[in-house]
């Protein structure tokens, strides 16, 4: 099963996306639905996807779950819930019991937008993360390189909670720099309950002037640090579109993993996501972790 473990959807008339207001987002300031994605994904050989939250909005998460319930291509949803709220456990239970609740596989917060680099270390956030683990869900880490130290502290404090790092923590590809990003990524990768997505790299490269060679050192660092069995492919569509088409992103990921064996590539392009997110009924024994 070939899986795209990270994409988004939005309809501007249903829910405003103020983060698209800048001129750099003009190319994606329109609606993107499954009618747009499905033919592209299937043409690229993608059989299942994971739909990821865009806004810190429970209504969006409920809509995504209902959509996943009706759309066979969507195997799971990484939604949003207020980690710092006292009712986080009840919120997650309510989402699981609603339409499409069985498709909820993880939770994410836009930590990259938090001014406090140690936001993840706050006691209220840690309590919320424990509730996510108690609900049997993964937590997606959306952080920037300077927030990786707090991410390392957090995953060490929660050894039974599976974490998935989005976009390799957005390394500074456009500047051609690897440190301190690479050292911090390797430190995070030492924790066996952390996984990562080979996603979002084209968005961090020089806009309109990137090559696969520009991305390769960052992809190879992640593959070496985590190992293919803890890496999963994600397109980051449609956020990727100002830099590359869906087809280009998939082709680029294929080229970035061309040094792997057949089994290793199968991990990156489907098996890791299926295990970690328990897609389509994958069991806890498949993921190598105990129920939480």
C-alpha positions as CSV (number, residue, x, y, z in Angstrom):
1,X,0.0,0.0,0.0
2,X,1.5,3.3,-1.1
3,X,0.6,6.1,1.3
4,X,0.8,9.9,1.2
5,X,1.0,10.5,4.9
6,X,0.6,14.3,4.8
7,X,-1.7,16.5,2.8
8,X,-4.3,19.2,3.5
9,X,-7.6,20.5,2.1
10,X,-9.5,23.7,2.5
11,X,-12.5,25.6,1.1
12,X,-12.2,29.4,1.6
13,X,-16.0,30.0,1.6
14,X,-16.4,27.5,4.4
15,X,-13.5,28.6,6.6
16,X,-11.3,31.6,6.0
17,X,-7.6,30.9,5.7
18,X,-5.9,34.1,6.8
19,X,-2.5,32.6,6.7
20,X,-2.9,32.7,2.8
21,X,-3.2,36.4,2.7
22,X,0.4,37.2,1.9
23,X,1.6,37.5,-1.7
24,X,3.8,34.4,-1.5
25,X,0.6,32.3,-1.1
26,X,-1.3,33.7,-4.1
27,X,-0.9,30.5,-6.0
28,X,-2.8,28.5,-3.4
29,X,-5.3,31.1,-2.4
30,X,-8.3,29.0,-3.7
31,X,-10.2,25.9,-2.7
32,X,-8.5,22.5,-2.7
33,X,-10.7,19.5,-2.3
34,X,-10.5,15.7,-2.8
35,X,-11.8,16.2,-6.3
36,X,-8.5,18.0,-7.0
37,X,-6.3,15.6,-5.2
38,X,-7.8,12.1,-5.9
39,X,-6.9,11.9,-9.6
40,X,-3.4,13.2,-9.0
41,X,-2.8,10.8,-6.1
42,X,-4.0,7.8,-8.0
43,X,-2.0,8.7,-11.1
44,X,1.1,8.8,-8.8
45,X,0.3,5.3,-7.5
46,X,-0.9,6.6,-4.1
47,X,-3.6,4.2,-2.7
48,X,-4.3,5.9,0.7
49,X,-3.7,9.2,2.4
50,X,-3.5,10.9,5.8
51,X,-5.4,14.3,5.9
52,X,-3.8,16.8,8.3
53,X,-5.4,19.7,10.1
54,X,-4.8,23.2,8.8
55,X,-6.4,25.4,11.4
56,X,-6.7,25.2,15.2
57,X,-10.4,24.6,14.9
58,X,-12.4,21.6,16.2
59,X,-15.1,22.2,13.5
60,X,-12.5,21.6,10.8
61,X,-11.4,18.4,12.5
62,X,-15.0,17.2,12.7
63,X,-15.5,18.0,9.0
64,X,-12.3,16.2,8.0
65,X,-13.4,13.1,10.0
66,X,-16.8,13.0,8.3
67,X,-15.1,13.4,4.9
68,X,-12.7,10.6,5.6
69,X,-15.7,8.4,6.5
70,X,-17.1,9.0,3.0
71,X,-13.9,9.1,1.0
72,X,-12.1,5.8,0.5
73,X,-8.8,7.4,-0.3
74,X,-8.4,9.0,3.1
75,X,-7.2,6.3,5.6
76,X,-6.7,8.7,8.6
77,X,-7.0,12.2,9.9
78,X,-4.5,14.1,12.1
79,X,-6.8,16.6,13.7
80,X,-6.6,19.5,16.2
81,X,-7.6,19.7,19.8
82,X,-6.6,22.2,22.5
83,X,-3.8,20.4,24.3
84,X,-3.9,23.0,27.2
85,X,-7.7,22.7,27.8
86,X,-8.8,20.9,30.9
87,X,-11.3,18.9,28.9
88,X,-8.9,17.5,26.3
89,X,-9.7,13.9,27.1
90,X,-13.4,14.5,26.7
91,X,-12.8,16.3,23.5
92,X,-10.8,13.4,22.0
93,X,-13.5,11.0,23.2
94,X,-16.2,13.1,21.5
95,X,-14.3,13.2,18.3
96,X,-13.8,9.4,18.3
97,X,-17.5,8.9,18.9
98,X,-18.6,11.3,16.1
99,X,-19.0,10.6,12.4
100,X,-15.7,9.2,11.0
101,X,-14.2,9.1,14.5
102,X,-12.5,5.8,13.7
103,X,-10.4,7.7,11.2
104,X,-8.8,9.9,13.9
105,X,-5.2,8.7,14.0
106,X,-3.4,11.7,15.5
107,X,-3.4,15.2,16.9
108,X,-1.3,18.2,15.9
109,X,-0.8,21.8,17.1
110,X,0.9,24.6,15.1
111,X,3.8,24.8,17.5
112,X,5.9,26.5,14.8
113,X,3.8,29.6,15.4
114,X,4.3,29.7,19.1
115,X,6.6,32.5,20.3
116,X,7.9,30.5,23.3
117,X,10.5,28.0,22.0
118,X,9.8,25.9,25.1
119,X,6.0,25.8,24.5
120,X,6.1,22.0,24.4
121,X,7.6,21.8,27.9
122,X,4.8,23.7,29.5
123,X,3.0,21.6,32.2
124,X,-0.4,22.1,30.6
125,X,0.9,21.0,27.2
126,X,2.5,17.9,28.7
127,X,-0.8,17.0,30.4
128,X,-2.6,17.3,27.0
129,X,0.0,15.2,25.3
130,X,-0.5,12.5,27.9
131,X,-4.2,12.6,27.1
132,X,-3.4,12.1,23.4
133,X,-1.4,9.0,24.3
134,X,-4.1,7.7,26.6
135,X,-6.5,7.9,23.7
136,X,-4.2,5.7,21.6
137,X,-3.3,8.5,19.2
138,X,0.0,9.8,17.7
139,X,1.1,13.4,18.1
140,X,2.5,15.2,15.1
141,X,5.3,17.6,15.9
142,X,5.2,20.7,13.7
143,X,8.3,22.6,14.9
144,X,11.1,24.7,13.6
145,X,14.8,23.9,14.1
146,X,15.1,26.2,17.1
147,X,12.2,24.4,18.8
148,X,13.8,21.0,18.5
149,X,15.5,21.1,21.9
150,X,12.1,21.4,23.6
151,X,10.8,18.6,21.4
152,X,13.7,16.3,22.5
153,X,12.9,17.1,26.2
154,X,9.2,16.4,25.6
155,X,9.6,13.1,23.8
156,X,12.0,11.9,26.6
157,X,9.4,12.8,29.2
158,X,6.7,10.8,27.4
159,X,8.4,7.5,26.3
160,X,5.1,5.7,25.7
161,X,3.7,8.4,23.4
162,X,4.4,7.9,19.7
163,X,5.5,11.2,18.0
164,X,5.8,12.0,14.3
165,X,8.0,14.9,13.2
166,X,6.5,16.8,10.3
167,X,8.7,18.2,7.4
168,X,12.0,17.2,9.2
169,X,11.4,20.3,11.3
170,X,11.8,22.6,8.2
171,X,15.6,22.7,7.8
172,X,17.1,25.8,6.2
173,X,17.5,24.3,2.7
174,X,17.4,27.6,0.9
175,X,20.5,28.8,2.8
176,X,22.2,25.5,2.3
177,X,22.8,25.2,6.1
178,X,22.7,21.9,8.0
179,X,23.8,22.8,11.5
180,X,22.5,23.1,14.2
181,X,19.5,21.5,12.5
182,X,21.2,18.2,11.7
183,X,22.6,17.6,15.2
184,X,19.3,18.4,16.8
185,X,17.5,16.1,14.4
186,X,19.9,13.2,15.2
187,X,19.3,13.8,18.9
188,X,15.5,13.5,18.4
189,X,16.0,10.4,16.3
190,X,17.7,8.6,19.2
191,X,14.3,8.3,20.8
192,X,12.8,5.1,19.3
193,X,9.2,6.2,19.7
194,X,9.7,9.2,17.3
195,X,9.1,8.9,13.6
196,X,9.4,11.5,10.8
197,X,7.9,12.6,7.6
198,X,9.9,13.0,4.4
199,X,7.7,16.0,3.5
200,X,7.7,19.7,3.0
201,X,11.3,19.9,1.7
202,X,10.5,21.7,-1.5
203,X,8.8,24.5,0.4
204,X,12.0,25.2,2.3
205,X,14.2,25.3,-0.8
206,X,14.9,28.2,-3.1
207,X,11.5,29.1,-4.6
208,X,11.6,28.3,-8.3
209,X,15.3,27.4,-8.3
210,X,15.7,24.1,-6.4
211,X,17.1,20.8,-7.5
212,X,17.0,17.3,-6.1
213,X,20.6,17.7,-5.2
214,X,19.7,20.6,-2.9
215,X,17.3,18.4,-1.0
216,X,19.4,15.2,-0.9
217,X,21.7,16.1,2.1
218,X,18.7,16.7,4.3
219,X,16.8,13.6,3.2
220,X,19.9,11.5,3.7
221,X,20.5,12.9,7.2
222,X,16.9,12.0,8.2
223,X,17.1,8.5,6.6
224,X,20.4,7.8,8.3
225,X,19.2,9.1,11.7
226,X,15.8,7.5,11.8
227,X,16.2,4.5,9.5
228,X,13.7,3.9,6.7
229,X,11.4,2.0,9.0
230,X,10.8,5.2,10.9
231,X,10.4,7.5,7.9
232,X,7.2,8.1,5.9
233,X,6.5,10.0,2.7
234,X,4.2,13.0,2.7
235,X,3.4,15.3,-0.2
236,X,2.4,18.4,1.9
237,X,-0.1,19.1,-1.0
238,X,-1.3,21.8,-1.7
239,X,1.2,23.8,0.3
240,X,3.9,22.3,-2.0
241,X,2.4,23.9,-5.1
242,X,4.2,27.2,-5.2
243,X,7.4,25.1,-5.4
244,X,6.4,21.9,-7.1
245,X,3.4,20.0,-8.5
246,X,2.1,16.9,-6.8
247,X,3.7,14.7,-9.4
248,X,7.0,16.5,-9.0
249,X,6.9,16.0,-5.2
250,X,6.3,12.2,-5.6
251,X,9.0,11.9,-8.2
252,X,11.4,13.9,-6.1
253,X,10.8,11.6,-3.1
254,X,11.4,8.6,-5.3
255,X,14.7,10.0,-6.4
256,X,15.7,10.9,-2.8
257,X,15.2,7.3,-1.8
258,X,16.8,5.7,-4.9
259,X,19.6,4.4,-2.8
260,X,17.4,2.2,-0.7
261,X,16.5,-1.4,-1.2
262,X,13.0,-2.6,-2.2
263,X,11.9,-3.3,1.4
264,X,13.3,0.0,2.7
265,X,11.4,1.9,0.1
266,X,8.3,0.1,0.9
267,X,8.7,1.3,4.5
268,X,9.0,4.9,3.5
269,X,6.2,4.9,0.9
270,X,3.6,3.1,3.0
271,X,4.5,0.6,5.6
272,X,5.8,3.1,8.2
273,X,2.7,5.2,8.0
274,X,0.4,2.2,8.2
275,X,2.1,0.9,11.3
276,X,2.5,4.2,13.2
277,X,-1.0,5.6,12.4
278,X,-2.6,2.1,12.5
279,X,-4.2,2.7,9.1
280,X,-7.0,0.3,8.0
281,X,-7.0,-1.7,11.2
282,X,-3.2,-2.1,11.8
283,X,-2.7,-3.5,15.3
284,X,-0.5,-2.3,18.2
285,X,1.7,-5.4,17.6
286,X,2.2,-4.1,14.0
287,X,3.5,-0.8,15.4
288,X,5.9,-2.3,17.9
289,X,4.4,-0.4,20.8
290,X,2.0,-1.2,23.6
291,X,-1.5,0.3,23.8
292,X,-1.5,3.7,25.6
